[in-house]
Amino acid sequence: MESLTTAISVQIDKRDKEMATGILSNLGLNMSTYINMAIKKLINKDGVPFEVVNPKPSKELLEALEEGEDILSGKIKAKGYHNVRKMFEDILNEDKR
């Protein structure tokens, strides 16, 4: 029995395609081979072969964002810097206090 093939067409970001093509080339693959591999993996797993979730910010990130908002609003007083060297000096000297 002969194998039947069919074509698919997808639209992707030009830069993403260029980056993916470069990676695949380094692996000795082309886009068509990779797409076929991905589809076979989808079929074998009977689902998407990687986790698909909405990213959620960590507790630490949410706290840092809230602190940043408090600094901007004036709720928390924080020293500002116009000189990176001075900022690092203060940070390093903070440990000695």
C-alpha positions in Angstrom: 0.0 0.0 0.0 1.5 3.3 -1.0 1.7 6.2 1.5 -0.5 9.2 0.8 0.8 12.6 1.7 -0.9 16.0 1.9 0.3 19.5 2.3 -0.5 22.0 5.1 0.2 25.7 5.1 0.7 27.7 8.3 1.3 31.4 8.9 4.1 32.2 11.5 6.2 35.2 12.4 9.0 35.7 9.9 11.7 36.0 12.7 10.3 32.9 14.4 10.6 30.9 11.2 14.2 32.1 10.6 15.2 31.2 14.1 13.5 27.8 14.0 15.1 27.1 10.6 18.5 27.9 11.9 18.1 25.6 14.9 16.7 22.8 12.8 19.6 23.2 10.3 22.1 22.8 13.1 20.3 19.6 14.1 20.4 18.3 10.5 16.7 18.7 10.1 14.4 20.8 7.9 11.0 22.3 8.7 9.0 19.6 7.0 10.7 16.8 8.9 10.3 18.7 12.2 6.5 19.3 11.6 6.1 15.6 10.7 8.0 14.6 13.9 5.8 17.0 16.0 2.6 15.6 14.5 3.7 12.0 15.2 4.4 13.0 18.8 1.0 14.6 19.1 -0.6 11.4 17.8 1.5 9.1 20.0 0.7 11.2 23.1 -2.9 11.6 22.1 -2.6 15.3 23.0 -0.2 18.2 22.9 3.2 16.8 24.0 4.1 19.7 26.2 2.4 21.7 28.9 0.1 24.4 27.7 -0.8 26.8 30.5 -1.4 30.5 31.2 1.7 31.8 32.9 1.1 33.1 36.4 3.4 35.5 38.1 5.1 34.1 41.2 4.2 35.4 44.7 7.6 37.1 44.9 7.1 38.9 41.6 3.6 40.1 42.7 5.1 41.4 46.0 7.9 43.1 44.2 5.5 44.8 41.8 3.4 46.0 44.7 6.4 47.3 46.4 7.4 49.2 43.3 4.0 50.7 43.0 4.2 51.8 46.7 7.6 53.4 46.0 6.2 55.2 43.0 3.2 56.4 44.8 5.3 57.7 47.8 3.8 55.2 50.2 7.3 53.8 50.7 10.3 56.2 50.9 13.2 55.0 48.8 16.5 56.6 47.9 16.9 57.3 44.2 20.2 57.3 42.3 21.6 59.0 39.3 24.9 57.2 39.6 25.2 53.5 39.4 28.6 53.3 41.1 27.1 55.2 44.2 24.1 52.8 44.2 26.4 49.8 44.3 28.5 51.4 47.0 25.4 51.9 49.2 24.3 48.3 48.5 27.6 46.9 49.5 27.9 49.1 52.6 24.4 48.1 53.6 25.8 44.7 54.7 28.3 46.4 56.9 25.7 48.4 58.9 
